[in-house]
Amino acid sequence: MITFNVAPFIGTEIEYIKDAVERQHICGDGKYTKLCDQWMEDRFQANKVLLTTSGSSALDMAALLCGLQPGDEVILPSFTFSSTANSFVMAGAKLVFVDIRPDTMNMDETKIEAAITDRTRVIVPVHYAGVACEMDTIMDIAQRHHLLVVEDAAQGVMSTYKGRALGTIGDFGCYSFHETKNYSMGEGGAIVINRPEMVEKAEILREKGTNRSKFFRGQVDKYTWVDYGDSFLPSELNAAYLWAQLEKADEINHDRLTSWNHYYEGLLPLANKGLIRLPTVPAECGHNAHMFYIKTNDLNERTALITFLKDRGITSVFHYIPLHSAPAGERFGRFSGADEYTTAESNKLTRLPMYYGLTRAETESVVEAVTAFYGKSHDKGKSC
Ligand SMILES: Cc1ncc(COP(=O)(O)O)c(C=O)c1O
């Protein structure tokens, strides 16, 4: 059996959780939350990072910090997880979906300007598979049209664009530490606040609308309710789990990249024969091997491949049903321009097992099984 995902586990997690319990500080913003926030600020050269209860809640915070008004519009790809859209719907905005590029599956930066109206306020690039969107172009468009940029870097922790950490380029960046991500705290995430003037508002929003963060820093002598807020602060137990992995972030990253490269090299012969397509990583992107996907020729071939792998004990999965064709997407948004690639390319994509600790023997078995599938369908003289 080769499962699709195994939650990352380094070994020191239990020790750190025990320490948090013994310190009698298991709510948020204790030793481990601070260690994680500080590590990300240092490592990613980020202005301010705050751990949150999920990647979704980091996006909620970002959407609220954008100060949207009902009827404002937000531009995002349709090929993404529902959370990218939910936060902006919650903030009262209308969604405007743009097509993706077939090479990276990221929002097509050349389609953004045509989607801008006088109600547009925010662009949300989603760095799919931890490979960066074309951020120079997106930031230039945002600047010229006075728009905010919220990077959905849920999959992009430890990835870079032209040497800059994903999440630190737009006005806000959002990370996920869900158990399916490269670094995990079970459920969790973080918001990167790249605008210094928004930090205090973000702290208040995260702490139930109070200025408790200032109080703990000794900047006010009592704390009180000062604005709208919610509870976006994770427990120290989750932060302790994450800290174990951030300490070993390079080791985890290296391990995943090694598996990614094995897949790439092993499947290159099939790609060279034109039987499958492999992921593209543009030269300016440093990726984190969040996922390894291949693209089949069409939906039927993908369904047959997933079944073939499943029969050999290998779990492979597909996603996303494009948001604009989902019931909520139809209700809350519209597609700008033509859907040239979003639906067609998402129908072809299959994700192979990828996690910290995946062995060479396992990636080889997966490569052999995919190769056998195409050998079989080729022998029959059809694409399957
Ligand atoms: C692109 C994207 N955005 C947002 C999220 C939401 O993150 P979380 O599951 O931590 O809420 C995910 C997680 O799967 C994601 O992949």
The ligand as a Tripos MOL2 file, in Angstrom:
@<TRIPOS>MOLECULE
LIG
   16    16     1     0     0
SMALL
NO_CHARGES

@<TRIPOS>ATOM
      1 C1         -5.0440   26.7080   -2.0570 C.3       1 LIG1
      2 C2         -5.5840   26.5290   -0.6600 C.ar      1 LIG1
      3 N1         -6.1330   27.5840   -0.0300 N.ar      1 LIG1
      4 C3         -6.6020   27.4750    1.2230 C.ar      1 LIG1
      5 C4         -6.5410   26.2930    1.9200 C.ar      1 LIG1
      6 C5         -7.1350   26.2220    3.2930 C.3       1 LIG1
      7 O1         -6.2290   25.8300    4.2720 O.3       1 LIG1
      8 P1         -6.7400   25.0730    5.6020 P.3       1 LIG1
      9 O2         -7.1300   23.7000    5.2090 O.co2     1 LIG1
     10 O3         -5.5620   25.1270    6.5230 O.co2     1 LIG1
     11 O4         -7.8870   25.8510    6.1240 O.co2     1 LIG1
     12 C6         -5.9590   25.1790    1.3110 C.ar      1 LIG1
     13 C7         -5.8920   23.8900    2.0440 C.2       1 LIG1
     14 O5         -6.1330   22.8440    1.5680 O.2       1 LIG1
     15 C8         -5.4690   25.2940   -0.0120 C.ar      1 LIG1
     16 O6         -4.8970   24.2540   -0.6300 O.3       1 LIG1
@<TRIPOS>BOND
     1     1     2 1
     2     2     3 ar
     3     2    15 ar
     4     3     4 ar
     5     4     5 ar
     6     5     6 1
     7     5    12 ar
     8     6     7 1
     9     7     8 1
    10     8     9 2
    11     8    10 1
    12     8    11 1
    13    12    13 1
    14    12    15 ar
    15    13    14 2
    16    15    16 1
@<TRIPOS>SUBSTRUCTURE
     1 LIG1         1 GROUP 0 **** ****
